[in-house]
Amino acid sequence: RGPRRAAGAPPPARPPDGLQGVHVDLWREASRMPLFGWKVGKKRGQEEERHLRANNRMFNLQFEYAKNSIKTAKYNLFTFLPLNLFEQFQRIANAYFLFLLILQLIPQISSLSWFTTVVPLLLVLAVSAVKDAIDDVNRHKSDKQVNNRPVQVLLKGRLTADRWMNVEVGDIVKLENNDFVTADLLLLSSSEPHSLTYIETVELDGETNLKVKQALTVTAEMGEDLQALSSFDDLCTPCL
């Protein structure tokens, strides 16, 4: 799941990092991320360990790990108006003018016309709503672009073209030079000497220098052998 963050930190808006190096096989790690930072659905206890098996989607699905799709947009067509108004009236200025408008609707309290308050209030709300709508549309487009980036997934001994949003925990994926990485991955092997790969994280931390990663010796020996990678089904338990 892409990308991991420190406990209590907000999720990054855009997780992918660029990777350099040819024919790099990686194994996805498990992670969970609440929707918009809110915990929805049934309450889960504190997670102490994770169990996952490479090349075994059925085994990993029983733990209900989070999907790999990215969603940074806040609204949809049905929730935009109520959520946006709720957020706007949390601002003290908007709440004050709303309270003033309610008082002006009572003739015994105010002699001023409600029109003098409702027009500027509606104007401010409309301008803010249009701005929020444009920003959210751009977030929807960005999410769609990232989720639909192509990736090669090893399924049943064959490399299958898929999209990043469909990658599951425990899948083995193949990356090539200048591919984007939209998930947390564990390096299994590389076609580079000494199983090295070079990663650019400019979209995460702004650093343009390449970071060197090396595969474990026990997995680096598999290289680009699809048969060996397909038979790799090690169980990680516990996997923190």
NUZA-729732 format. One record per residue (C-alpha): residue number from 0; x, y, z. Coordinates in nm, 3 decimals, m for minus. Example, Ala and Ser with C-alpha at 12.3 -4.5 7.8 and 13.67 -1.06 7.14 Angstrom:
// residues 2
<num->0 | X->1.230 | Y->m0.450 | Z->0.780>
<num->1 | X->1.367 | Y->m0.106 | Z->0.714>
This chain:
// residues 240
<num->0 | X->0.000 | Y->0.000 | Z->0.000>
<num->1 | X->0.137 | Y->0.324 | Z->m0.090>
<num->2 | X->0.345 | Y->0.484 | Z->0.077>
<num->3 | X->0.391 | Y->0.424 | Z->0.451>
<num->4 | X->0.400 | Y->0.714 | Z->0.696>
<num->5 | X->0.491 | Y->0.777 | Z->1.058>
<num->6 | X->0.224 | Y->0.716 | Z->1.320>
<num->7 | X->m0.009 | Y->1.013 | Z->1.356>
<num->8 | X->0.116 | Y->1.184 | Z->1.040>
<num->9 | X->m0.135 | Y->1.282 | Z->0.768>
<num->10 | X->m0.131 | Y->1.071 | Z->0.451>
<num->11 | X->0.076 | Y->1.219 | Z->0.167>
<num->12 | X->m0.120 | Y->1.365 | Z->m0.124>
<num->13 | X->0.087 | Y->1.196 | Z->m0.384>
<num->14 | X->0.283 | Y->0.876 | Z->m0.298>
<num->15 | X->0.467 | Y->0.749 | Z->m0.609>
<num->16 | X->0.845 | Y->0.765 | Z->m0.638>
<num->17 | X->1.047 | Y->0.714 | Z->m0.952>
<num->18 | X->1.264 | Y->0.405 | Z->m0.983>
<num->19 | X->1.569 | Y->0.355 | Z->m1.199>
<num->20 | X->1.722 | Y->0.019 | Z->m1.283>
<num->21 | X->1.606 | Y->m0.248 | Z->m1.526>
<num->22 | X->1.371 | Y->m0.538 | Z->m1.456>
<num->23 | X->1.327 | Y->m0.504 | Z->m1.083>
<num->24 | X->1.105 | Y->m0.755 | Z->m0.908>
<num->25 | X->0.946 | Y->m0.640 | Z->m0.590>
<num->26 | X->0.709 | Y->m0.779 | Z->m0.336>
<num->27 | X->0.435 | Y->m0.564 | Z->m0.187>
<num->28 | X->0.410 | Y->m0.518 | Z->0.187>
<num->29 | X->0.085 | Y->m0.488 | Z->0.380>
<num->30 | X->m0.048 | Y->m0.165 | Z->0.519>
<num->31 | X->m0.376 | Y->m0.007 | Z->0.619>
<num->32 | X->m0.481 | Y->0.355 | Z->0.586>
<num->33 | X->m0.809 | Y->0.502 | Z->0.714>
<num->34 | X->m1.028 | Y->0.686 | Z->0.464>
<num->35 | X->m0.960 | Y->1.064 | Z->0.488>
<num->36 | X->m0.799 | Y->0.998 | Z->0.824>
<num->37 | X->m1.133 | Y->0.876 | Z->0.968>
<num->38 | X->m1.176 | Y->0.526 | Z->1.100>
<num->39 | X->m1.484 | Y->0.386 | Z->0.932>
<num->40 | X->m1.656 | Y->0.052 | Z->0.957>
<num->41 | X->m1.606 | Y->m0.190 | Z->1.240>
<num->42 | X->m1.365 | Y->m0.095 | Z->1.512>
<num->43 | X->m1.033 | Y->m0.275 | Z->1.498>
<num->44 | X->m0.806 | Y->m0.346 | Z->1.788>
<num->45 | X->m0.450 | Y->m0.224 | Z->1.798>
<num->46 | X->m0.251 | Y->m0.402 | Z->1.530>
<num->47 | X->0.051 | Y->m0.586 | Z->1.666>
<num->48 | X->0.148 | Y->m0.807 | Z->1.372>
<num->49 | X->0.053 | Y->m0.891 | Z->1.016>
<num->50 | X->0.046 | Y->m1.220 | Z->0.833>
<num->51 | X->0.101 | Y->m1.236 | Z->0.460>
<num->52 | X->0.216 | Y->m1.485 | Z->0.201>
<num->53 | X->0.375 | Y->m1.403 | Z->m0.133>
<num->54 | X->0.193 | Y->m1.517 | Z->m0.445>
<num->55 | X->m0.116 | Y->m1.614 | Z->m0.247>
<num->56 | X->m0.402 | Y->m1.369 | Z->m0.281>
<num->57 | X->m0.657 | Y->m1.600 | Z->m0.121>
<num->58 | X->m0.450 | Y->m1.630 | Z->0.196>
<num->59 | X->m0.394 | Y->m1.254 | Z->0.221>
<num->60 | X->m0.755 | Y->m1.158 | Z->0.147>
<num->61 | X->m0.877 | Y->m1.320 | Z->0.468>
<num->62 | X->m0.702 | Y->m1.047 | Z->0.669>
<num->63 | X->m0.891 | Y->m0.770 | Z->0.485>
<num->64 | X->m0.590 | Y->m0.554 | Z->0.415>
<num->65 | X->m0.659 | Y->m0.213 | Z->0.263>
<num->66 | X->m0.677 | Y->m0.183 | Z->m0.113>
<num->67 | X->m0.404 | Y->m0.010 | Z->m0.311>
<num->68 | X->m0.629 | Y->0.252 | Z->m0.470>
<num->69 | X->m0.559 | Y->0.613 | Z->m0.372>
<num->70 | X->m0.837 | Y->0.854 | Z->m0.283>
<num->71 | X->m0.749 | Y->1.210 | Z->m0.188>
<num->72 | X->m1.072 | Y->1.372 | Z->m0.310>
<num->73 | X->m1.306 | Y->1.493 | Z->m0.035>
<num->74 | X->m1.644 | Y->1.505 | Z->m0.210>
<num->75 | X->m1.868 | Y->1.338 | Z->m0.465>
<num->76 | X->m2.186 | Y->1.461 | Z->m0.635>
<num->77 | X->m2.406 | Y->1.367 | Z->m0.340>
<num->78 | X->m2.187 | Y->1.479 | Z->m0.051>
<num->79 | X->m2.047 | Y->1.802 | Z->m0.192>
<num->80 | X->m2.324 | Y->2.042 | Z->m0.088>
<num->81 | X->m2.385 | Y->1.922 | Z->0.270>
<num->82 | X->m2.018 | Y->1.862 | Z->0.351>
<num->83 | X->m1.901 | Y->2.186 | Z->0.198>
<num->84 | X->m2.164 | Y->2.391 | Z->0.380>
<num->85 | X->m2.080 | Y->2.213 | Z->0.704>
<num->86 | X->m1.712 | Y->2.297 | Z->0.661>
<num->87 | X->m1.779 | Y->2.658 | Z->0.568>
<num->88 | X->m2.005 | Y->2.723 | Z->0.866>
<num->89 | X->m1.732 | Y->2.596 | Z->1.095>
<num->90 | X->m1.557 | Y->2.924 | Z->1.019>
<num->91 | X->m1.639 | Y->3.182 | Z->1.281>
<num->92 | X->m1.711 | Y->3.461 | Z->1.031>
<num->93 | X->m1.965 | Y->3.254 | Z->0.835>
<num->94 | X->m2.131 | Y->3.128 | Z->1.152>
<num->95 | X->m2.156 | Y->3.485 | Z->1.283>
<num->96 | X->m2.329 | Y->3.614 | Z->0.970>
<num->97 | X->m2.566 | Y->3.317 | Z->0.973>
<num->98 | X->m2.660 | Y->3.394 | Z->1.335>
<num->99 | X->m2.704 | Y->3.762 | Z->1.241>
<num->100 | X->m2.929 | Y->3.663 | Z->0.952>
<num->101 | X->m3.150 | Y->3.457 | Z->1.183>
<num->102 | X->m3.186 | Y->3.755 | Z->1.418>
<num->103 | X->m3.279 | Y->3.986 | Z->1.130>
<num->104 | X->m3.560 | Y->3.751 | Z->1.033>
<num->105 | X->m3.730 | Y->3.833 | Z->1.366>
<num->106 | X->m3.898 | Y->4.177 | Z->1.336>
<num->107 | X->m3.915 | Y->4.225 | Z->1.714>
<num->108 | X->m3.535 | Y->4.208 | Z->1.738>
<num->109 | X->m3.405 | Y->4.383 | Z->1.428>
<num->110 | X->m3.541 | Y->4.658 | Z->1.208>
<num->111 | X->m3.287 | Y->4.592 | Z->0.931>
<num->112 | X->m3.379 | Y->4.395 | Z->0.623>
<num->113 | X->m3.246 | Y->4.039 | Z->0.602>
<num->114 | X->m3.143 | Y->4.118 | Z->0.244>
<num->115 | X->m2.844 | Y->4.321 | Z->0.363>
<num->116 | X->m2.693 | Y->4.012 | Z->0.526>
<num->117 | X->m2.800 | Y->3.723 | Z->0.306>
<num->118 | X->m2.653 | Y->3.865 | Z->m0.017>
<num->119 | X->m2.290 | Y->3.899 | Z->0.101>
<num->120 | X->m2.318 | Y->3.568 | Z->0.291>
<num->121 | X->m2.439 | Y->3.380 | Z->m0.015>
<num->122 | X->m2.171 | Y->3.546 | Z->m0.227>
<num->123 | X->m1.894 | Y->3.433 | Z->0.008>
<num->124 | X->m2.036 | Y->3.081 | Z->0.032>
<num->125 | X->m2.073 | Y->3.051 | Z->m0.346>
<num->126 | X->m1.720 | Y->3.171 | Z->m0.422>
<num->127 | X->m1.571 | Y->2.934 | Z->m0.165>
<num->128 | X->m1.783 | Y->2.644 | Z->m0.290>
<num->129 | X->m1.674 | Y->2.699 | Z->m0.652>
<num->130 | X->m1.309 | Y->2.709 | Z->m0.546>
<num->131 | X->m1.348 | Y->2.390 | Z->m0.339>
<num->132 | X->m1.529 | Y->2.217 | Z->m0.626>
<num->133 | X->m1.252 | Y->2.301 | Z->m0.875>
<num->134 | X->m0.985 | Y->2.177 | Z->m0.633>
<num->135 | X->m1.174 | Y->1.854 | Z->m0.571>
<num->136 | X->m1.226 | Y->1.788 | Z->m0.942>
<num->137 | X->m0.850 | Y->1.820 | Z->m0.990>
<num->138 | X->m0.795 | Y->1.575 | Z->m0.704>
<num->139 | X->m1.034 | Y->1.327 | Z->m0.866>
<num->140 | X->m0.840 | Y->1.354 | Z->m1.193>
<num->141 | X->m0.507 | Y->1.309 | Z->m1.016>
<num->142 | X->m0.637 | Y->1.005 | Z->m0.823>
<num->143 | X->m0.763 | Y->0.848 | Z->m1.143>
<num->144 | X->m0.431 | Y->0.904 | Z->m1.318>
<num->145 | X->m0.229 | Y->0.747 | Z->m1.035>
<num->146 | X->m0.467 | Y->0.455 | Z->m0.980>
<num->147 | X->m0.467 | Y->0.365 | Z->m1.348>
<num->148 | X->m0.092 | Y->0.367 | Z->m1.401>
<num->149 | X->0.013 | Y->0.038 | Z->m1.565>
<num->150 | X->0.206 | Y->m0.230 | Z->m1.379>
<num->151 | X->0.314 | Y->m0.588 | Z->m1.450>
<num->152 | X->0.192 | Y->m0.839 | Z->m1.190>
<num->153 | X->0.312 | Y->m1.197 | Z->m1.165>
<num->154 | X->0.001 | Y->m1.419 | Z->m1.166>
<num->155 | X->0.001 | Y->m1.794 | Z->m1.220>
<num->156 | X->0.355 | Y->m1.792 | Z->m1.354>
<num->157 | X->0.294 | Y->m1.518 | Z->m1.610>
<num->158 | X->0.343 | Y->m1.142 | Z->m1.611>
<num->159 | X->0.002 | Y->m0.982 | Z->m1.651>
<num->160 | X->m0.061 | Y->m0.618 | Z->m1.741>
<num->161 | X->m0.272 | Y->m0.456 | Z->m1.472>
<num->162 | X->m0.328 | Y->m0.124 | Z->m1.293>
<num->163 | X->m0.178 | Y->m0.016 | Z->m0.963>
<num->164 | X->m0.521 | Y->0.014 | Z->m0.803>
<num->165 | X->m0.572 | Y->m0.362 | Z->m0.848>
<num->166 | X->m0.243 | Y->m0.471 | Z->m0.686>
<num->167 | X->m0.301 | Y->m0.674 | Z->m0.371>
<num->168 | X->m0.091 | Y->m0.743 | Z->m0.065>
<num->169 | X->0.163 | Y->m1.018 | Z->m0.138>
<num->170 | X->0.167 | Y->m0.965 | Z->m0.516>
<num->171 | X->0.500 | Y->m0.977 | Z->m0.697>
<num->172 | X->0.532 | Y->m0.698 | Z->m0.951>
<num->173 | X->0.795 | Y->m0.620 | Z->m1.212>
<num->174 | X->0.923 | Y->m0.265 | Z->m1.257>
<num->175 | X->1.144 | Y->m0.130 | Z->m1.530>
<num->176 | X->1.353 | Y->0.182 | Z->m1.575>
<num->177 | X->1.172 | Y->0.509 | Z->m1.486>
<num->178 | X->0.856 | Y->0.330 | Z->m1.367>
<num->179 | X->0.651 | Y->0.492 | Z->m1.091>
<num->180 | X->0.602 | Y->0.308 | Z->m0.763>
<num->181 | X->0.257 | Y->0.354 | Z->m0.612>
<num->182 | X->0.286 | Y->0.115 | Z->m0.320>
<num->183 | X->0.520 | Y->0.002 | Z->m0.043>
<num->184 | X->0.744 | Y->m0.265 | Z->m0.194>
<num->185 | X->1.006 | Y->m0.510 | Z->m0.079>
<num->186 | X->1.290 | Y->m0.562 | Z->m0.326>
<num->187 | X->1.330 | Y->m0.928 | Z->m0.418>
<num->188 | X->1.576 | Y->m0.914 | Z->m0.705>
<num->189 | X->1.719 | Y->m0.687 | Z->m0.971>
<num->190 | X->1.886 | Y->m0.723 | Z->m1.308>
<num->191 | X->2.152 | Y->m0.475 | Z->m1.197>
<num->192 | X->2.485 | Y->m0.605 | Z->m1.059>
<num->193 | X->2.474 | Y->m0.709 | Z->m0.693>
<num->194 | X->2.091 | Y->m0.681 | Z->m0.703>
<num->195 | X->2.105 | Y->m0.305 | Z->m0.665>
<num->196 | X->1.840 | Y->m0.057 | Z->m0.768>
<num->197 | X->1.830 | Y->0.321 | Z->m0.764>
<num->198 | X->1.522 | Y->0.508 | Z->m0.645>
<num->199 | X->1.430 | Y->0.874 | Z->m0.679>
<num->200 | X->1.195 | Y->1.011 | Z->m0.410>
<num->201 | X->1.159 | Y->1.368 | Z->m0.534>
<num->202 | X->0.778 | Y->1.350 | Z->m0.518>
<num->203 | X->0.793 | Y->1.241 | Z->m0.154>
<num->204 | X->1.063 | Y->1.448 | Z->0.009>
<num->205 | X->1.193 | Y->1.675 | Z->m0.270>
<num->206 | X->1.534 | Y->1.505 | Z->m0.280>
<num->207 | X->1.666 | Y->1.452 | Z->m0.632>
<num->208 | X->1.963 | Y->1.234 | Z->m0.542>
<num->209 | X->1.920 | Y->0.863 | Z->m0.611>
<num->210 | X->1.887 | Y->0.628 | Z->m0.315>
<num->211 | X->2.048 | Y->0.284 | Z->m0.343>
<num->212 | X->1.852 | Y->m0.026 | Z->m0.240>
<num->213 | X->1.976 | Y->m0.385 | Z->m0.241>
<num->214 | X->1.781 | Y->m0.709 | Z->m0.241>
<num->215 | X->1.837 | Y->m0.978 | Z->0.022>
<num->216 | X->2.081 | Y->m1.248 | Z->m0.078>
<num->217 | X->1.825 | Y->m1.524 | Z->m0.029>
<num->218 | X->1.589 | Y->m1.369 | Z->m0.285>
<num->219 | X->1.840 | Y->m1.200 | Z->m0.515>
<num->220 | X->1.941 | Y->m1.539 | Z->m0.653>
<num->221 | X->1.602 | Y->m1.572 | Z->m0.823>
<num->222 | X->1.690 | Y->m1.291 | Z->m1.064>
<num->223 | X->1.442 | Y->m1.275 | Z->m1.350>
<num->224 | X->1.346 | Y->m1.642 | Z->m1.334>
<num->225 | X->0.966 | Y->m1.632 | Z->m1.349>
<num->226 | X->0.938 | Y->m1.995 | Z->m1.241>
<num->227 | X->1.145 | Y->m1.931 | Z->m0.927>
<num->228 | X->0.952 | Y->m1.614 | Z->m0.850>
<num->229 | X->0.620 | Y->m1.793 | Z->m0.901>
<num->230 | X->0.719 | Y->m2.068 | Z->m0.658>
<num->231 | X->0.825 | Y->m1.811 | Z->m0.398>
<num->232 | X->0.551 | Y->m1.828 | Z->m0.137>
<num->233 | X->0.727 | Y->m1.752 | Z->0.189>
<num->234 | X->0.502 | Y->m1.674 | Z->0.483>
<num->235 | X->0.580 | Y->m1.359 | Z->0.676>
<num->236 | X->0.454 | Y->m1.393 | Z->1.035>
<num->237 | X->0.471 | Y->m1.172 | Z->1.225>
<num->238 | X->0.532 | Y->m0.894 | Z->0.975>
<num->239 | X->0.539 | Y->m0.557 | Z->1.147>
